[in-house]
Amino acid sequence: MEIQSETLAEEEIAAITGYMIPSGQIAWLNRNGWKYVLTRARRPVVGRFYARMKLAGVKPSAENVAAEAWSLDLSKVG
C-alpha cells in the first residue's frame, strides 16, 4: 500500500487546475480561492487534506481542520 504525501503532487495540481505551467496554476488557485504556498522555484504547494475539503465543497477553517480530540477509555474493558 502506497502512503500519500501530505501535499499534492505536481501532477495532481495540474489535474485540478488544468494548467501544467506553475504561473497558470497559481492564477487558477487565486481565482478559485485556494490557499497554497510557493516553493523557492515558484511552484504552488497545496495540502492534501485542504484539497480534499475544497473538492468536497467544505470551506476549510480552523474549526473543521483540527482533528477531533479523543482519549482512550478503558473503563469498559475487563
C-alpha positions in Angstrom: 0.0 0.0 0.0 1.4 3.4 -1.0 1.4 6.2 1.6 0.3 9.5 0.1 2.2 12.7 0.8 0.7 15.4 2.9 0.9 17.7 -0.1 -0.4 17.2 -3.6 2.0 16.1 -6.3 2.7 18.4 -9.3 0.6 16.1 -11.5 -2.4 16.4 -9.1 -2.2 20.2 -9.0 -2.1 20.2 -12.8 -5.1 17.9 -12.9 -7.2 20.1 -10.6 -6.2 23.4 -12.2 -5.9 22.3 -15.8 -2.6 24.0 -16.2 0.9 22.4 -16.4 2.8 25.7 -16.0 3.1 27.0 -12.4 2.0 30.6 -13.3 -1.3 29.2 -14.7 -1.8 27.0 -11.7 -1.2 30.0 -9.4 -3.7 32.1 -11.3 -6.3 29.4 -11.1 -5.7 28.8 -7.4 -6.1 32.5 -6.8 -9.3 32.9 -8.9 -10.9 29.9 -7.1 -9.9 31.0 -3.5 -7.4 28.2 -2.8 -4.7 28.5 -0.2 -1.2 27.5 -1.1 2.4 28.3 -0.5 5.2 28.7 -3.1 8.4 26.8 -3.3 11.6 28.6 -4.0 11.1 27.6 -7.6 7.7 29.4 -7.5 5.7 26.2 -7.7 2.4 26.1 -5.7 2.2 23.6 -2.9 -1.3 22.6 -1.7 -2.1 20.4 1.3 -3.8 17.1 0.6 -6.4 17.4 3.4 -7.1 21.0 2.4 -7.6 20.0 -1.2 -10.0 17.1 -0.2 -12.1 19.6 1.8 -12.2 22.1 -1.1 -13.2 19.5 -3.6 -15.9 18.2 -1.3 -17.4 21.7 -1.0 -16.4 22.2 2.6 -15.0 25.6 3.4 -11.8 24.8 5.4 -11.5 26.7 8.6 -9.7 26.3 11.9 -12.7 24.6 13.4 -13.2 21.8 10.9 -9.5 21.3 10.1 -8.5 20.3 13.6 -8.8 16.6 14.3 -11.4 15.7 16.9 -9.7 15.1 20.2 -10.1 11.6 21.7 -8.9 9.7 24.6 -8.5 6.0 25.4 -11.4 4.8 27.6 -10.5 1.6 29.3 -13.4 1.7 31.8 -15.4 -0.9 29.9 -12.6 -3.3 29.4 -12.2 -6.3 31.7 
